């Protein structure tokens, strides 16, 4: 049941890219999304993927070294909004509400530190979301070792109930192998209503975007997952070693 989901008749979508984090594990003062990857800032990859997938409008949520990011990406038709306090991913998305004040339709939420995401995967996520007439679709994957990642809790018929972060997960929930990638397809009216009411009673004391899955479930809306077959494609970059791994994938002659 899709109560209040506002599935748009228009098959298009716009994008929000989260790029506000500092990236302490990168061992550098440079904002994580500005780290060079094969000669280009990391953020340029999800921006290009969103464009190639057909995003009508792209809003970037920036924070750490915001001005440097604005300057580096000026003249590219992007809209920037700033998250002045780092209060979590849900709070970051809320900063984009003003940019979509008059928008009713579908939004794809991407991560500025997931550079290997392909346009085809974004398109498939969006297509799956529309086929399921979902209010929320979370892009997931099934890695060999899910330790450290948020687990996707589902019903027996495959509907997503909630995402539980590793630090908040029970021993039973930690056995789940399907993990959240941090990438979503969401109906805009529901999204901004949901993030405006988020709480932060969790181990991190942050406003988790992941909670929108539980909110959709509680409201009787359709929340589903779409599995990315390749865990490396949806890998978040958190260290120089992972940045090097991404560079190897980009330069590999057989990269899809």
Buried (B, 14 or more C-beta within 10 A) or exposed (E): EBEBBEBBEEEEBBBBBBBBBBBEEBEEEBBBBBBEBBEEBBBBBBBBBBBEBBBEBBBBBBBBBBEBBBEBBEEEEBBBBBBEEBBBBBBBBBBBBEBBEEBEBBBBBBBBBBBBBBBEBBBBBBBBBBEBEBBBBBBBBBBEEBEEBBBBBBEEEEBBBBBBBBEBBEEEBEEBBBBBBBBBBBBBBBBBBBBEEBEBEBEEEBBBBBBBBBBBBEBEBBBBBBBBEEBEBBBBBBEEEBBEBBBEBBEEEEEE
